[in-house]
Amino acid sequence: MIEVKNLIKSFDGRTVLHDLSATFYTGKTNLIIGQSGSGKTVLMKSLVGLLRPDSGEILFDGRNLPDMGRTEIRNLRKEIGMLFQGSALFDSETVLGNVMFPLTMFTNQRYADMKKRAMFCLERVNLTGAESKYPSEISGGMQKRVAIARAIALNPKYLFCDEPNSGLDPRTSILIDELLSDITHEYGITTVINTHDMNSVLGIGENIIFINKGYREWVGDMSKIYNTGNKALNDFVFATRLFQQVREYVASHETTVPPRDAR
């Protein structure tokens, strides 16, 4: 479990996170949602140690990240898996090499043991047989699954995902959501997902934190999000959902417009 208590973060005198508190539960998919500029990315970066808050606590099962020294932070990072927005795979490495990377960085295992673990992770994300391919040789959805395999290679206690469905078609997005949900429950991971995707919110949102202008305005699950009484959340949910529905409709009804002289 990760607990955030009274977190404040400012840049050049402008407060981005206002006394924010939230709990991210073990074995659940915890989603952070909000408009662009709401502060959710700053919160995510603070959670993983890329930004240091001005004040407040970030407790990883009771261990306060802002109080940790360099060695403690390095040890904590061994317990963290990261899924980046653009997958962030190494183009010069094979799929297997990408998944093995955190094992070579943070463990002293033999090559055979690291390969065995990496192959297990690839099997878990249904990519058996793709280990010798390079990122440029596989689809965007497959790249995302490779990134998930890499994120779980160290058997993390905490998994952070930044816009995991960015750039994916709706069907592939659903598959990624289901995979993240399955892994979370199967391994008892504290999974934190930063997303704009309302399909994800409605599909796997077990603990949803809505941030508006740096304030935590609402917490709940997917069954309650349509009946909150919070105007800012309602505006965000319905506007985002409508945009996605229009985009999906257009994508499924695309036709080639004939040139003007052929009409």
Steps between C-alpha positions, in 0.01 A plus 500: 500500500612854422371786712536864400450746784466878466720521192593848378705569188574839345697628201629859494255605768200335332343219701414198285399252772298640790522304826408184310431170677414165340534126555601248235401149602687173459345255257284767337519710186534858628430761232593868504281709269459868423528758226835594349675734742307368799815379678466126447834469316674695776342262751621196305854640473498570872389144574790349306758741639561709189374810684551586864192651670524824695333328794291197585555125510507221240488175694587171331365252754602741775832613347504873426661565160597867565699391808696228321871516423658392173546136602144471628362651180704257289364209702145631462540528124569128487141459620356733234396423145446781247291500185573815301259676265700423186614153617862633501651183359863489388499481118842333490393220736282202423173444682683261732779751560249769590327280757832386646627858541373567857630159607850588379476840672371394841594135552810282500325200348662271249412563136306173482286598799434848363401355164268251669328779692471719188353214299246437777395866489465491122288189528283677759422779251443253215816579306665160488688476170565875469816508712740526205316784327592867530250770602478630142383157387194480726175697532430777748283270709774239512753767598274595789485137612880478484512809721263333747717187501803717574311685775419175683840334444618586852173373649414851626283588796401828332418558133468850351344548157500833317222514236540129412245519216644805329511449123316166505175413327196432725518120470870485586442745787246263652750212476767709676252600773400138557865394513588767756197408709580127486864556599398731784266244653712194425817636663347734759665812358420859595429629148470874434382608154503857372241515220266708285329189366141478625475145368774410749323689777172320435665164435760456776463801733488342846637806680475826306654829614374808314731802516380846403732802500735324741233399749368151563132553434357149493586138581289197406470207264365450150150417626460843661666733251180590311313603816744713695334841516845652432457744210868508403513121489173474311624750240826307463337156480228586252717723278777241487259211445318685221830583327608136514169377365517742206860400429413130509195555277704691242774236506247221439322687216797638312440529127707637219360829373508509119683789333285804415509440124371143548188604694 
